[in-house]
C-alpha cells in the first residue's frame, strides 16, 4: 500500500511528520493550542480590504523575486508577528507579499 508523503509539523517547528504534530511539539503542549479563526486572530473586514489593496500594489512574491523567479503573491506576511506586535498590523515596512509556498515555509519556521 502506498504511503502518503510527509508534511510539516503543525506545531511550527518545521519537522517532517506523517501527519499532525511531531513528538516534541506534542510534548511541549503545542498540539493542544487551537489556532483560532482568522477573525479571532485579528484579520477582520478592514484587514481583508487592506490586504486586497496591498496585493494589488505588490503583486509578486518577494522571496521568489529574491530567487530570480516570478510568482504571484497570494499572502501578506507579517515579518514581526501580529500577536506580538498588533500596532504593526498595517505598517508596510512590517509586511511582505508571498506566494503560498513561501508563506507556508516561513510560517512553519515561525518567521
ChimeraX commands (.cxc) that place a marker at each C-alpha (Angstrom):
marker #1 position 0.00,0.00,0.00 radius 0.5
marker #1 position 1.41,3.47,-0.90 radius 0.5
marker #1 position 2.41,5.74,1.95 radius 0.5
marker #1 position 1.28,9.38,1.94 radius 0.5
marker #1 position 4.11,11.92,1.68 radius 0.5
marker #1 position 5.24,13.54,4.92 radius 0.5
marker #1 position 4.08,17.04,5.78 radius 0.5
marker #1 position 5.32,19.83,8.02 radius 0.5
marker #1 position 4.53,19.55,11.74 radius 0.5
marker #1 position 1.52,21.66,12.72 radius 0.5
marker #1 position 3.42,22.82,15.81 radius 0.5
marker #1 position 5.50,25.17,13.65 radius 0.5
marker #1 position 8.89,23.51,14.28 radius 0.5
marker #1 position 9.42,22.57,10.62 radius 0.5
marker #1 position 9.96,18.85,11.23 radius 0.5
marker #1 position 8.56,16.35,8.73 radius 0.5
marker #1 position 5.78,14.15,10.13 radius 0.5
marker #1 position 3.36,11.65,8.67 radius 0.5
marker #1 position 0.50,13.88,9.89 radius 0.5
marker #1 position -0.36,16.34,12.65 radius 0.5
marker #1 position 2.32,17.11,15.25 radius 0.5
marker #1 position 5.80,15.76,15.94 radius 0.5
marker #1 position 6.51,14.16,19.32 radius 0.5
marker #1 position 8.47,17.20,20.53 radius 0.5
marker #1 position 5.64,19.67,19.77 radius 0.5
marker #1 position 3.09,17.31,21.28 radius 0.5
marker #1 position 5.23,17.05,24.46 radius 0.5
marker #1 position 5.64,20.83,24.56 radius 0.5
marker #1 position 1.86,21.23,24.53 radius 0.5
marker #1 position 1.64,22.88,21.13 radius 0.5
marker #1 position -0.76,20.22,19.87 radius 0.5
marker #1 position -3.42,21.36,22.31 radius 0.5
marker #1 position -3.29,25.06,21.40 radius 0.5
marker #1 position -6.01,25.82,18.84 radius 0.5
marker #1 position -5.04,28.46,16.32 radius 0.5
marker #1 position -8.44,30.14,16.23 radius 0.5
marker #1 position -10.28,31.63,13.30 radius 0.5
marker #1 position -8.74,34.30,11.08 radius 0.5
marker #1 position -11.18,36.82,12.52 radius 0.5
marker #1 position -10.26,35.95,16.12 radius 0.5
marker #1 position -6.57,36.42,15.21 radius 0.5
marker #1 position -7.22,39.98,14.02 radius 0.5
marker #1 position -7.91,39.53,10.31 radius 0.5
marker #1 position -11.22,41.35,10.10 radius 0.5
marker #1 position -13.06,43.03,7.21 radius 0.5
marker #1 position -10.81,46.09,7.37 radius 0.5
marker #1 position -7.75,43.81,7.07 radius 0.5
marker #1 position -9.28,42.00,4.07 radius 0.5
marker #1 position -9.68,45.29,2.22 radius 0.5
marker #1 position -6.17,46.43,3.18 radius 0.5
marker #1 position -4.78,43.04,2.05 radius 0.5
marker #1 position -6.55,43.32,-1.31 radius 0.5
marker #1 position -5.10,46.78,-1.95 radius 0.5
marker #1 position -1.63,45.77,-0.70 radius 0.5
marker #1 position -1.51,42.78,-3.07 radius 0.5
marker #1 position -2.64,44.99,-5.97 radius 0.5
marker #1 position 0.28,47.32,-5.24 radius 0.5
marker #1 position 2.74,44.42,-4.54 radius 0.5
marker #1 position 1.63,41.56,-6.82 radius 0.5
marker #1 position 4.85,39.49,-6.85 radius 0.5
marker #1 position 6.25,37.17,-4.18 radius 0.5
marker #1 position 9.25,38.83,-2.52 radius 0.5
marker #1 position 11.03,35.52,-1.84 radius 0.5
marker #1 position 10.55,34.27,-5.41 radius 0.5
marker #1 position 11.89,37.59,-6.72 radius 0.5
marker #1 position 14.96,37.22,-4.47 radius 0.5
marker #1 position 15.50,33.75,-6.02 radius 0.5
marker #1 position 15.27,35.16,-9.55 radius 0.5
marker #1 position 11.81,33.73,-10.22 radius 0.5
marker #1 position 8.43,35.33,-10.77 radius 0.5
marker #1 position 5.31,34.21,-8.93 radius 0.5
marker #1 position 2.14,35.96,-7.89 radius 0.5
marker #1 position 1.81,36.76,-4.21 radius 0.5
marker #1 position -1.21,35.27,-2.50 radius 0.5
marker #1 position -0.47,36.19,1.13 radius 0.5
marker #1 position 0.58,39.28,3.05 radius 0.5
marker #1 position 3.14,38.15,5.62 radius 0.5
marker #1 position 3.89,40.00,8.86 radius 0.5
marker #1 position 7.65,39.97,9.46 radius 0.5
marker #1 position 7.07,40.65,13.17 radius 0.5
marker #1 position 4.12,38.55,14.31 radius 0.5
marker #1 position 0.77,40.28,14.64 radius 0.5
marker #1 position 0.15,38.59,18.00 radius 0.5
marker #1 position 3.31,40.11,19.47 radius 0.5
marker #1 position 3.11,43.46,17.63 radius 0.5
marker #1 position -0.54,44.37,16.93 radius 0.5
marker #1 position 0.49,48.02,16.46 radius 0.5
marker #1 position 2.31,46.98,13.24 radius 0.5
marker #1 position -0.72,45.35,11.64 radius 0.5
marker #1 position -0.90,47.88,8.78 radius 0.5
marker #1 position 2.75,49.03,8.79 radius 0.5
marker #1 position 4.04,48.34,5.28 radius 0.5
marker #1 position 7.65,48.06,6.49 radius 0.5
marker #1 position 6.50,45.02,8.51 radius 0.5
marker #1 position 4.74,43.36,5.56 radius 0.5
marker #1 position 5.88,41.31,2.60 radius 0.5
marker #1 position 3.95,39.75,-0.28 radius 0.5
marker #1 position 4.49,35.98,-0.55 radius 0.5
marker #1 position 3.29,33.10,-2.69 radius 0.5
marker #1 position 1.59,30.25,-0.86 radius 0.5
marker #1 position 4.70,28.02,-0.80 radius 0.5
marker #1 position 6.96,30.68,0.69 radius 0.5
marker #1 position 4.31,31.80,3.18 radius 0.5
marker #1 position 3.81,28.22,4.35 radius 0.5
marker #1 position 7.57,27.75,4.71 radius 0.5
marker #1 position 8.07,30.96,6.70 radius 0.5
marker #1 position 5.06,30.26,8.91 radius 0.5
marker #1 position 6.25,26.69,9.64 radius 0.5
marker #1 position 9.65,28.07,10.67 radius 0.5
marker #1 position 7.98,30.60,12.94 radius 0.5
marker #1 position 9.18,33.61,10.94 radius 0.5
marker link #1:1,2 radius 0.2
marker link #1:2,3 radius 0.2
marker link #1:3,4 radius 0.2
marker link #1:4,5 radius 0.2
marker link #1:5,6 radius 0.2
marker link #1:6,7 radius 0.2
marker link #1:7,8 radius 0.2
marker link #1:8,9 radius 0.2
marker link #1:9,10 radius 0.2
marker link #1:10,11 radius 0.2
marker link #1:11,12 radius 0.2
marker link #1:12,13 radius 0.2
marker link #1:13,14 radius 0.2
marker link #1:14,15 radius 0.2
marker link #1:15,16 radius 0.2
marker link #1:16,17 radius 0.2
marker link #1:17,18 radius 0.2
marker link #1:18,19 radius 0.2
marker link #1:19,20 radius 0.2
marker link #1:20,21 radius 0.2
marker link #1:21,22 radius 0.2
marker link #1:22,23 radius 0.2
marker link #1:23,24 radius 0.2
marker link #1:24,25 radius 0.2
marker link #1:25,26 radius 0.2
marker link #1:26,27 radius 0.2
marker link #1:27,28 radius 0.2
marker link #1:28,29 radius 0.2
marker link #1:29,30 radius 0.2
marker link #1:30,31 radius 0.2
marker link #1:31,32 radius 0.2
marker link #1:32,33 radius 0.2
marker link #1:33,34 radius 0.2
marker link #1:34,35 radius 0.2
marker link #1:35,36 radius 0.2
marker link #1:36,37 radius 0.2
marker link #1:37,38 radius 0.2
marker link #1:38,39 radius 0.2
marker link #1:39,40 radius 0.2
marker link #1:40,41 radius 0.2
marker link #1:41,42 radius 0.2
marker link #1:42,43 radius 0.2
marker link #1:43,44 radius 0.2
marker link #1:44,45 radius 0.2
marker link #1:45,46 radius 0.2
marker link #1:46,47 radius 0.2
marker link #1:47,48 radius 0.2
marker link #1:48,49 radius 0.2
marker link #1:49,50 radius 0.2
marker link #1:50,51 radius 0.2
marker link #1:51,52 radius 0.2
marker link #1:52,53 radius 0.2
marker link #1:53,54 radius 0.2
marker link #1:54,55 radius 0.2
marker link #1:55,56 radius 0.2
marker link #1:56,57 radius 0.2
marker link #1:57,58 radius 0.2
marker link #1:58,59 radius 0.2
marker link #1:59,60 radius 0.2
marker link #1:60,61 radius 0.2
marker link #1:61,62 radius 0.2
marker link #1:62,63 radius 0.2
marker link #1:63,64 radius 0.2
marker link #1:64,65 radius 0.2
marker link #1:65,66 radius 0.2
marker link #1:66,67 radius 0.2
marker link #1:67,68 radius 0.2
marker link #1:68,69 radius 0.2
marker link #1:69,70 radius 0.2
marker link #1:70,71 radius 0.2
marker link #1:71,72 radius 0.2
marker link #1:72,73 radius 0.2
marker link #1:73,74 radius 0.2
marker link #1:74,75 radius 0.2
marker link #1:75,76 radius 0.2
marker link #1:76,77 radius 0.2
marker link #1:77,78 radius 0.2
marker link #1:78,79 radius 0.2
marker link #1:79,80 radius 0.2
marker link #1:80,81 radius 0.2
marker link #1:81,82 radius 0.2
marker link #1:82,83 radius 0.2
marker link #1:83,84 radius 0.2
marker link #1:84,85 radius 0.2
marker link #1:85,86 radius 0.2
marker link #1:86,87 radius 0.2
marker link #1:87,88 radius 0.2
marker link #1:88,89 radius 0.2
marker link #1:89,90 radius 0.2
marker link #1:90,91 radius 0.2
marker link #1:91,92 radius 0.2
marker link #1:92,93 radius 0.2
marker link #1:93,94 radius 0.2
marker link #1:94,95 radius 0.2
marker link #1:95,96 radius 0.2
marker link #1:96,97 radius 0.2
marker link #1:97,98 radius 0.2
marker link #1:98,99 radius 0.2
marker link #1:99,100 radius 0.2
marker link #1:100,101 radius 0.2
marker link #1:101,102 radius 0.2
marker link #1:102,103 radius 0.2
marker link #1:103,104 radius 0.2
marker link #1:104,105 radius 0.2
marker link #1:105,106 radius 0.2
marker link #1:106,107 radius 0.2
marker link #1:107,108 radius 0.2
marker link #1:108,109 radius 0.2
marker link #1:109,110 radius 0.2
marker link #1:110,111 radius 0.2
view
